[in-house]
């Protein structure tokens, strides 16, 4: 669950404090994000991936904050939830969607299509004019081993035309 709170700061557009809260028996604040420039804030989306295929990780929570001007900009925050309910944040990803945009970046986990066992992949997906996946490139591979992250940058095609 996401809860937003508006903080008056004396400007025309007050800041928003976004709390990611685990609901259920006892509510628990998992993470807090402050958005200072809210003039172009459009929406906030939350999705979860249960059993991403990583040892010790029960789910991944993706929090997307969308800003809109002439193009849409989406900042994506990924939180991995460990079996003992701790959070591990991955580096933020940003995508800009304009009229002719045909790519986006995301993290791909082992149990997802194009996933690789024991790795979290930062991928860039290229879409056709009909918005079907045309090509997926691996931009970075993050090895997951006993709660440690080892990063390796590369640019390898996972799919072909």
Secondary structure, DSSP 8 states (H G I E B T S, - for coil): -EEEEEE--SSSS-EEEEEEEE-SSS-EEEEEEEE---TTEEEEEEEEEE--S-TTEEEEEEEEEEEESSSEEEEEEEEEEETTS-EEE---EEEEE-TT--EEEEEE-TTSTT--TTEEEEEEEEE-TTS-EEEEEEEEEEEEETTEEEEEEEEEESS--
